[in-house]
Amino acid sequence: MSFDRRSFLQGTAAAGLSLAAPGIIRAQGSNEPIRLGLLTVKTGPLASGGIDMEIGLKQWLAEHNNMMAGRKVELTIADTGGVPANTKTKISELYERNKIHALMGPLAAFEALAVDDYIKAQRIPTLSVAAAEDMTQRKANPWFVRATSTSSQCAHPMADYCAKIKGYKRMIVIADDIAYGHEMLAGFQRVFEENGGKIVQKLFPPLTVPDYGSFLAQLNPKVDAIFLGFAGSNGFRFIRQFNEYGLKGKMAIVGGMTALDEAVLKNMGNEALGIETACWYSAELNNPINSKFSPAFRAANKYDPGFYAASTFVNAAILDTALKAVGGNASNRDGLMAALRKTNIPTARGPVSFDSYGNIVGDVFIRKVERKDGRLVNTVTKTYTNVSQFWTYEPKAFLANPVYSRDYPPARNIES
C-alpha cells in the first residue's frame, strides 16, 4: 500500500455553502484545505501513463501556486497497480482515511467499473480519466464527469477517416482484452462497417501478455490495415514485434488514442514514423494553453506530454473552475457536481463542455508520427470538431442498443 502524499496551495475565492445532503455536515472552514485524491497506476503495463497522470496534475498545481479557488490543496496519490481489487481498496482509503473532497482517476475502464457503486454510494465528485462507456451512458453515474473521452469517442472518427479518407476496405482490429479494448474496437467496427468496410479479424491479447508472437502469426495478410487499441506500453511492444516478424509494409498500421501515446513514443524509433492515430490531444496542438503546457512539460521531463499527462492537467483546470463557482467550498458536493457539469472553458486540449450525461464534447485529432527537432511527435493532420460520445447518432437511439463489447455489434465479416 504505497501512498505518495503531497501538500499544495493556490489563490482566490471565498466562503461556501453547506452540503445539501442527508444529515448535518459542517460547512468547510475558511482555512480548510481542499483534499484531492488521485487514483493512478505506477506499476505494471499501464504504469507509463499512470506516472504521467501524476506529473500532469502536479505541473498544473505548481503553475497555480499550489492552490485551487483560493484554498490550499492537499493531494494524496494512490497506486492501484491496474488491479480492480486494489482500486476498491485505495478509493476507500482515500475517502475514509484521507477524507477527500474530490477524486481524479482511475486510469483504466475496468478500474472505474469496479468502483462505480462506491462512488455513487459515497457521493464522491469524480473527474475520470477512465473511458468506461456506460458510466456516462445507460448507467450514468451522477457523481462522475469525464473530460477525456469514452473508449469509442476517438475510434468513431478514426473509423470514418479510414473508410472515407484512406479508402481502406478490409481491416484487422486488435486490442487489450479489457473493457477499454472491447469498447474501442466495437465503436471502430460499427462506423467502419457502416461506411462500407469489413472487419475480417478481431484479436484480444491479455493485457499482460509477455509476447505477441502467437497473435502476429494469426494475422490475415489480405487486409489493407490493422487498427491497434492498446494502452500503456503495449502498442510499442506490439509494433516492435510486428516489425521483427517481417510484417512492416505488408499492411498499414493505425491506432486508437493511447496506442502511440507520447509516454511510449519517446522510446520508439523510425518504426513509428508515418503511423496515424486518433486522440483528443496532441502535444503539438497550437492553442494558448497548450503552447505553455507542452514546452514546460518537455523541459521538465525531457519528453512530450500525451493523453495521460494532459488528462489530469485538463481535469485540474475544470475542477478549479467548478470550485470557484461554489466559492471554494469543496464540502458542497451537490453544488460542485452541478458546477463541474456546467463547465465550459478553454483548456490544453481546446474548448470543452459536457453533455447532459457528464461526458466531454470536444475536438478529436487525426495525428501522424513525424520527426521534429530530433524527436518523434504526433503531428495533427485533421480535426473532427465537437465530437460527442454518441458520434453522429441520435443519443436515444444509441442508448437503446447494448453497450459496446466483444459481442456488440456482432462481427458478421470475420474470416477464419
Secondary structure, DSSP 8 states (H G I E B T S, - for coil): --EEEEEE------------SSS------TT--EEEEEEE--SSTTHHHHHHHHHHHHHHHHHTTTEETTEEEEEEEEE-TT-HHHHHHHHHHHHHTS--SEEE--SSHHHHHHHHHHHHHHT--EEE----GGGGTTT--TTEEESS--TTTTHHHHHHHHHHTS---EEEEEE-SSHHHHHHHHHHHHHHHHTT-EEEEEE---TT-S--HHHHHH--SS-SEEEEE--TTHHHHHHHHHHHTT-BTTBEEEE-TTTT-HHHHTT--GGGTT-EEEES--TT--STTHHHHHHHHHHHHSS---HHHHHHHHHHHHHHHHHHHTTT-TT-HHHHHHHHHH--EEETTEEEEE-TTSBEEEEEEEEEEEEETTEEEEEEEEEEEEE-TTTTS-HHHHHHS----SSSS---S---
